[in-house]
Amino acid sequence: MPRESTALPLGGFALDRNLPEPLYQQLYERLKDSICSGQLRPGVRLPATRTLAQELRVSRNTVLVAYERLVTERFATGQVGSGTHVAVHNRERRGDGGTPRVTRLPTPPEEPGRTSRFSGTARLMLQATRTFDGRYPASQTAAAQPFVLGVPALDLFPAKLWSRVVSRRAARLPNSLMHVQDPIGYWPLRKELATYLGLARGVSCTAEQVVITSSTRTITHLLARVLLEPGEQVLVENPGFPGGRAALVAAGVVPCPVDVDHEGLCVSSGESRYPSARMALVTPNNQFPTGCRMTDFRRGRLLDWAARSDGWVIEDDYDGEFSSGSPVPPLQQTDTSNRVIYLGTLNKVMFPALRLAYAVVPPDLVDVVAAAQHFAYGAPPVLEQAAVRDFMADHHFARHIRRMRQAYQERREACVHALYDQFGSLVRVMPPTAGTHLVAGFPPGTDEHRLARLSCRSGATVYPLASYHSTGTTPVPALVLGYGATPPEQAVLGVRRIAAAFEQSTRATE
């Protein structure tokens, strides 16, 4: 039977154990609706967690999870000793224009009459959106939740320093830079990146080979269109990064999943299954999402395959700044046939809205990539490029990376400790020990998709490992957690929400 509470000025409300929604989700929704409608006024103190739990006849953890989500999403404020209060500034939560709207990627229309008016390229892009969307937050609220992937430690970014750098650069930007730009990037930044990549990552290149773009997905899409014919096959990791697959699909080529084991991409399997493939998209230094590092033997096999097939290898080193242990040279350094195109990004090192990434292309590809980028996208924004160049030249970039390495190690340790404290032997955190995300394995029989959905509803954005597999299943149930943007104290709260979701999911299967 529903449990009623009259301790809140809501006229009585119910938590129904027969509904599919977990109890903490029901409580959160009722409180949020009352706050947004103005029924619970700013500054009103909510009942103590023990008191409300007793009245609703639920566990205190249920109330804690609901309250913590209200605080995380700024519907309420909480402080030890003073209780939980409705937030004073919540007008933007009522939808009166205080928060900018978030544009959602479109869902492909189902009516045959409408889709027939689109080009084949447009239909492919819409198909990629439908297939690969949904693994990343679609709103500012979701992006603030614990364990979101692909978001760096924005709370530690030196925003004031960056603002001064941008202001100084804007004040002395010459007229020549406000006119025609090099389509593959601001020359001083390309020189700075070439030096940095040589010293920090062992990439062998000149500044002429560096191409500036907006994201690794953008350059992946461009390279597929330039180097392959429509319908050609590309080897991709399974499990692997969905954004890369989407970029390939939108380019009109066919991503072909190849299994990944503890040594990395199974090159021989890919070659036998897809003999006509002429491109491979890989993350050899920190495979996404498993974290394994490709062995020297597999690297050699991959380079040999590219030479034999007259093909190309796109090496995505998406978090090369934050690797641990003995450094491993990139594929690009050992490539003697000019078959490897090396990708990196500043968006995960600095902040996502910067929209600057880069590629190191073989010398004989520079002209064709420049022409393609010129006609497809145009030159990247010069002010941001010039500011990043100053940020690097003045050594702020190197100091920021050193700080982030230490912070990410601390955040990983906090996340791991919280998982083991909450779950004990029920969970197993898989290697590696670096980067900005981890994979947590759960007992056999766990419905990882349901666990991820319930965790997200309670305010912890996690991702089922199976969603990165082409088959949608994995041998071991597991969740992928991003800890880059999750401070240690927030990791503890986030894991508690996962534990509540796990309890709810387990009860549903009994």
C-alpha positions in Angstrom: 0.0 0.0 0.0 1.2 3.6 -0.6 2.8 5.3 2.4 1.5 8.8 3.2 3.4 11.7 4.8 1.8 14.9 6.2 5.1 16.3 7.5 5.5 18.3 4.3 3.2 21.1 3.1 2.1 19.0 0.1 -1.4 18.0 1.3 -0.1 14.4 1.7 1.7 12.4 -1.0 2.4 8.7 -1.6 5.3 6.5 -2.3 4.0 3.4 -4.1 6.0 0.2 -3.9 4.1 -1.3 -6.7 5.4 1.2 -9.3 8.4 0.4 -11.4 10.1 3.7 -10.3 12.3 3.2 -7.2 11.1 4.9 -4.0 13.9 7.4 -3.9 13.1 8.5 -7.4 9.4 9.0 -6.5 10.4 11.0 -3.4 12.8 13.1 -5.4 10.2 13.8 -8.2 7.5 14.9 -5.7 9.8 17.2 -3.8 11.2 18.7 -7.1 7.7 19.3 -8.5 6.7 21.0 -5.3 9.7 23.2 -5.3 9.3 24.1 -9.0 5.6 25.0 -8.6 6.4 27.2 -5.6 4.5 25.1 -3.2 7.7 24.6 -1.2 9.0 28.1 -0.9 12.6 29.1 -1.0 14.2 28.8 2.4 11.8 26.2 3.7 13.5 23.5 5.8 12.7 20.0 4.7 12.1 17.3 7.4 15.0 15.5 8.9 15.9 12.4 7.0 15.3 10.1 10.0 11.9 11.7 10.6 10.7 11.5 7.0 12.0 7.9 6.7 10.0 6.8 9.7 6.8 8.5 8.5 7.1 7.0 5.0 8.3 3.7 6.4 11.3 3.5 4.1 15.0 3.2 4.8 16.9 6.4 5.7 19.1 5.7 2.7 16.1 6.2 0.4 15.6 9.7 1.8 19.3 10.5 1.8 19.6 9.7 -1.9 16.6 11.9 -2.8 17.9 14.8 -0.7 21.4 14.5 -2.1 20.1 14.7 -5.7 18.1 17.8 -4.8 21.2 19.4 -3.4 23.4 18.3 -6.4 20.9 19.7 -8.9 20.6 22.9 -6.7 16.9 22.6 -5.9 18.0 22.5 -2.2 21.0 23.3 0.0 22.3 21.1 2.7 24.7 21.8 5.6 25.7 19.6 8.5 23.9 20.8 11.6 21.4 23.1 9.9 19.4 20.6 7.8 18.3 20.7 4.2 16.5 23.8 2.9 14.8 24.7 -0.4 17.2 26.7 -2.5 16.7 30.4 -2.5 17.6 30.9 -6.2 15.4 28.4 -8.1 13.4 30.6 -10.5 15.4 29.2 -13.4 14.1 25.7 -12.4 10.5 26.7 -13.1 11.2 27.1 -16.8 10.8 30.9 -16.9 13.8 31.6 -19.1 16.6 31.6 -16.4 18.4 28.6 -18.0 19.3 28.4 -21.7 17.6 25.7 -23.6 19.7 22.7 -24.7 19.3 21.8 -28.3 18.8 18.1 -28.7 20.0 16.2 -31.7 17.1 15.3 -33.9 15.4 11.9 -34.1 15.2 10.7 -37.6 11.6 11.1 -38.9 9.8 7.9 -39.5 7.5 9.0 -42.3 8.8 7.7 -45.7 7.6 10.9 -47.4 9.8 13.1 -45.3 13.0 11.0 -45.4 12.8 10.7 -49.1 13.4 14.4 -49.4 16.8 14.1 -47.6 20.1 13.3 -49.2 21.8 10.0 -48.6 24.4 11.8 -46.5 21.7 13.4 -44.3 20.0 10.0 -43.8 23.4 8.5 -42.7 24.0 11.3 -40.3 20.5 10.9 -38.8 21.1 7.2 -38.5 24.4 7.8 -36.7 22.6 10.1 -34.3 19.9 7.5 -33.6 22.4 4.7 -33.2 25.0 6.3 -31.0 23.2 9.1 -29.1 22.2 8.6 -25.5 25.5 7.8 -23.9 26.4 11.4 -23.1 24.5 14.0 -21.1 22.0 16.1 -23.0 21.7 18.9 -20.5 23.6 21.0 -18.1 21.9 19.3 -15.1 23.0 15.9 -16.3 26.5 17.1 -16.9 26.8 18.2 -13.3 26.0 14.7 -12.0 28.8 12.3 -10.7 30.7 10.1 -13.2 29.8 11.8 -16.5 32.2 10.7 -19.2 34.2 13.1 -21.4 34.2 16.1 -19.0 37.5 17.2 -17.4 37.9 18.7 -14.0 36.3 22.1 -14.8 36.3 23.0 -11.1 40.1 23.0 -11.2 40.5 24.9 -14.5 42.3 28.3 -14.1 39.4 30.2 -15.5 40.6 33.6 -14.3 44.0 33.1 -15.8 42.5 31.9 -19.1 40.3 35.0 -19.1 43.4 37.2 -18.8 45.2 35.4 -21.6 42.2 35.7 -23.9 41.7 39.3 -23.1 45.4 40.2 -23.7 45.4 38.3 -27.0 42.1 39.9 -28.1 43.5 43.4 -27.4 46.6 42.8 -29.6 45.1 40.7 -32.4 46.5 42.2 -35.7 44.2 43.0 -38.6 45.9 40.4 -40.7 44.5 37.7 -38.5 41.0 39.0 -38.8 40.9 38.4 -42.5 42.1 35.2 -44.3 43.2 32.2 -42.2 45.1 29.0 -43.0 42.4 26.3 -43.2 44.4 23.9 -41.1 45.2 26.2 -38.3 47.0 29.2 -36.8 50.7 28.7 -37.6 52.2 29.7 -34.2 49.9 27.2 -32.4 50.8 24.4 -34.9 54.5 25.1 -34.1 53.8 25.0 -30.4 51.9 21.8 -30.7 54.6 20.1 -32.8 57.2 20.9 -30.1 54.9 19.8 -27.3 54.0 16.5 -29.0 57.6 15.7 -29.7 58.7 16.3 -26.1 55.6 15.1 -24.2 54.3 12.2 -26.3 57.2 11.2 -28.6 55.3 12.1 -31.8 57.6 12.6 -34.8 56.4 15.5 -36.8 56.9 19.0 -38.1 54.6 21.9 -37.7 53.5 21.6 -41.3 52.0 18.2 -40.5 49.8 19.5 -37.7 46.1 20.1 -38.6 43.9 22.1 -36.2 40.2 21.1 -36.1 37.2 21.3 -33.8 37.2 17.7 -32.5 38.6 14.2 -33.1 35.2 13.2 -34.5 35.3 16.0 -37.1 38.7 15.0 -38.4 37.8 11.3 -38.4 34.8 12.1 -40.5 36.9 14.3 -42.9 39.6 11.6 -43.2 37.1 8.9 -44.0 35.6 11.0 -46.8 39.1 12.0 -48.2 40.8 8.6 -48.0 37.9 6.1 -48.6 35.2 5.6 -51.1 31.5 5.4 -49.9 30.8 1.9 -48.6 34.4 0.9 -47.9 35.1 -0.9 -44.6 36.9 0.4 -41.5 38.1 -1.7 -38.6 36.9 -0.4 -35.2 37.4 -1.6 -31.7 34.7 -3.7 -30.0 34.0 -2.4 -27.5 34.8 1.1 -28.7 34.1 4.8 -28.8 30.6 5.4 -30.3 31.5 8.9 -31.4 34.1 7.6 -33.8 31.7 5.0 -35.2 29.1 7.7 -35.7 31.6 9.9 -37.6 32.4 7.0 -39.9 28.8 6.2 -40.5 28.1 9.8 -41.3 30.9 9.8 -43.8 29.3 6.9 -45.7 31.8 4.2 -44.8 31.1 1.0 -42.8 32.5 0.5 -39.3 33.4 -3.2 -38.8 33.7 -4.3 -35.1 36.8 -6.2 -34.2 37.1 -7.7 -30.7 39.6 -6.3 -28.2 41.3 -8.5 -25.6 44.0 -7.8 -23.0 46.5 -7.1 -25.8 44.4 -4.7 -27.7 42.7 -5.0 -31.1 42.8 -8.6 -32.5 44.4 -7.6 -35.8 44.4 -11.1 -37.4 40.7 -11.5 -36.6 39.9 -8.2 -38.3 42.0 -9.0 -41.3 40.4 -12.4 -41.9 36.8 -11.2 -41.3 37.1 -8.0 -43.3 39.7 -8.6 -46.0 38.7 -5.5 -48.0 39.0 -3.0 -45.1 41.5 -0.2 -45.7 41.3 1.8 -42.5 41.4 1.1 -38.8 40.3 3.5 -35.9 42.1 2.5 -32.7 42.9 3.8 -29.2 46.1 1.9 -28.5 47.5 3.7 -25.5 44.4 3.6 -23.4 41.7 1.6 -25.2 38.3 3.1 -24.7 36.5 2.0 -22.7 38.4 -1.1 -21.3 41.7 0.7 -20.6 44.0 -2.0 -22.0 47.2 -1.0 -23.7 48.0 -2.5 -27.1 51.1 -4.7 -26.9 54.2 -4.2 -29.1 53.3 -7.4 -31.0 49.8 -6.2 -31.9 51.1 -2.8 -32.9 53.6 -4.4 -35.3 50.8 -6.5 -36.8 48.6 -3.5 -37.2 51.3 -1.5 -39.0 52.1 -4.5 -41.2 48.4 -4.8 -42.1 48.2 -1.1 -43.1 51.2 -1.4 -45.4 49.9 -4.6 -47.0 46.4 -3.3 -47.5 47.5 0.1 -48.7 45.4 1.3 -45.8 45.4 3.9 -43.0 45.5 3.8 -39.2 43.8 6.6 -37.2 45.4 6.6 -33.8 43.2 8.4 -31.3 45.3 9.3 -28.2 42.3 11.0 -26.5 43.9 11.2 -23.0 47.6 10.9 -23.7 48.4 13.6 -21.1 47.1 11.4 -18.3 48.7 8.0 -18.9 50.6 6.3 -16.1 53.6 4.0 -15.8 56.4 3.8 -18.3 55.6 5.8 -21.4 54.9 3.9 -24.6 55.7 5.5 -27.9 52.7 6.2 -30.1 52.1 4.1 -33.2 52.9 7.1 -35.2 56.5 7.1 -34.0 57.2 3.6 -35.2 55.4 4.0 -38.5 57.9 3.7 -41.3 55.3 3.7 -44.2 53.5 7.0 -43.3 50.2 5.1 -42.7 49.4 6.5 -39.2 47.4 9.6 -38.6 47.7 10.7 -34.9 44.8 12.5 -33.2 44.7 14.4 -29.9 42.3 16.9 -28.3 42.5 20.1 -26.2 38.9 19.8 -25.3 39.5 17.1 -22.7 42.6 18.8 -21.3 41.2 22.3 -21.0 37.4 22.5 -21.4 34.9 21.0 -23.9 33.5 24.3 -25.2 37.0 25.2 -26.5 36.4 23.1 -29.6 40.0 22.6 -30.6 41.6 19.3 -31.5 44.5 18.4 -33.8 45.8 15.7 -36.1 49.3 14.9 -37.2 49.0 13.7 -40.9 51.7 12.2 -43.1 53.4 14.8 -45.3 51.8 13.6 -48.5 48.3 14.1 -47.0 48.7 17.7 -45.8 47.5 19.4 -49.0 44.5 17.2 -49.6 43.4 17.5 -45.9 43.9 21.3 -46.1 41.7 21.5 -49.2 39.0 19.3 -47.7 38.9 21.2 -44.5 38.8 24.5 -46.3 35.7 23.6 -48.3 34.0 21.5 -45.6 34.5 23.5 -42.4 36.7 26.5 -43.1 39.4 27.7 -40.8 39.1 27.2 -37.0 38.5 30.3 -34.9 41.7 32.3 -34.7 41.2 34.0 -31.3 40.9 30.8 -29.4 43.9 29.3 -31.3 46.1 32.3 -30.5 45.0 32.3 -26.9 45.9 28.6 -26.5 49.3 29.3 -28.1 50.0 32.0 -25.5 48.7 29.7 -22.8 51.2 27.0 -23.9 54.1 29.4 -24.6 53.8 30.9 -21.1 54.0 27.4 -19.5 50.5 27.6 -18.1 49.5 24.5 -20.1 52.2 22.3 -18.7 51.4 23.4 -15.1 47.7 22.7 -15.7 48.5 19.2 -16.9 50.7 18.4 -13.9 48.0 19.6 -11.6 45.3 17.5 -13.4 47.4 14.4 -13.3 47.6 14.6 -9.5 43.9 15.5 -9.2 42.8 12.6 -11.5 44.8 10.1 -9.5 43.2 11.4 -6.3 39.7 11.2 -7.8 40.3 7.7 -9.1 41.4 6.5 -5.7 38.4 8.1 -4.1 36.1 6.5 -6.6 37.7 3.1 -6.1 37.6 3.3 -2.3 34.0 4.3 -2.4 33.1 1.4 -4.6 34.8 -1.1 -2.4 33.5 0.4 0.8 30.0 0.3 -0.5 30.0 -3.0 -2.4 32.9 -5.0 -1.0 33.7 -8.1 -2.9 30.6 -7.7 -5.1 32.5 -5.2 -7.3 35.8 -5.5 -9.2 37.5 -2.4 -10.6 39.4 -3.3 -13.7 42.8 -1.8 -14.8 44.2 0.7 -15.8 45.2 3.1 -13.0 45.1 6.3 -15.1 43.0 8.3 -17.4 39.7 9.8 -16.5 37.4 6.8 -16.3 37.2 3.3 -14.9 35.3 0.1 -15.5 33.6 -1.6 -12.5 32.5 -5.2 -12.9 29.5 -6.6 -11.0 28.3 -10.1 -10.1 27.1 -12.4 -12.9 23.4 -12.0 -13.6 23.4 -8.2 -12.9 21.3 -6.3 -15.4 23.8 -3.6 -16.1 21.4 -1.7 -18.4 18.7 -1.5 -15.7 21.4 -0.7 -13.1 22.6 2.2 -15.2 19.1 3.5 -15.8 18.2 3.4 -12.1 21.5 5.0 -11.2 21.0 7.8 -13.7 17.5 8.5 -12.3 18.9 8.8 -8.8 21.6 11.3 -10.0 24.7 9.2 -10.9 25.3 9.2 -14.6 26.9 5.8 -15.4 27.1 3.8 -18.6 26.7 0.0 -19.2 29.8 -1.5 -20.7 27.6 -3.5 -23.0 26.4 -0.3 -24.7 29.9 0.0 -26.3 29.8 -3.5 -27.7 28.4 -4.1 -31.2 26.3 -7.0 -29.8 25.0 -5.0 -26.8 26.2 -7.7 -24.3 29.4 -8.4 -22.3 30.7 -11.6 -20.7 30.9 -9.7 -17.3 28.3 -7.1 -16.3 30.0 -3.8 -15.8 29.5 0.0 -15.6 31.8 2.7 -17.0 32.3 5.6 -14.6 34.0 8.9 -15.5 35.7 10.4 -12.5 37.4 13.4 -14.2 34.7 15.9 -13.3 33.8 14.2 -10.0 35.5 15.5 -6.8 36.2 12.9 -4.1 33.3 14.0 -1.9 30.9 13.8 -4.8 32.2 10.3 -5.7 31.1 9.0 -2.3 27.6 10.4 -2.8 27.5 9.1 -6.4 28.5 5.5 -5.4 25.9 5.6 -2.7 23.3 6.3 -5.4 24.6 3.4 -7.4 24.3 1.2 -4.4 20.7 2.2 -3.9 20.0 1.5 -7.5 21.8 -1.9 -7.2 19.5 -2.7 -4.2 16.5 -1.8 -6.2 17.6 -3.7 -9.3 18.4 -6.8 -7.2 15.0 -6.8 -5.5 13.3 -6.6 -9.0 15.0 -9.8 -10.1 14.2 -11.8 -7.0 
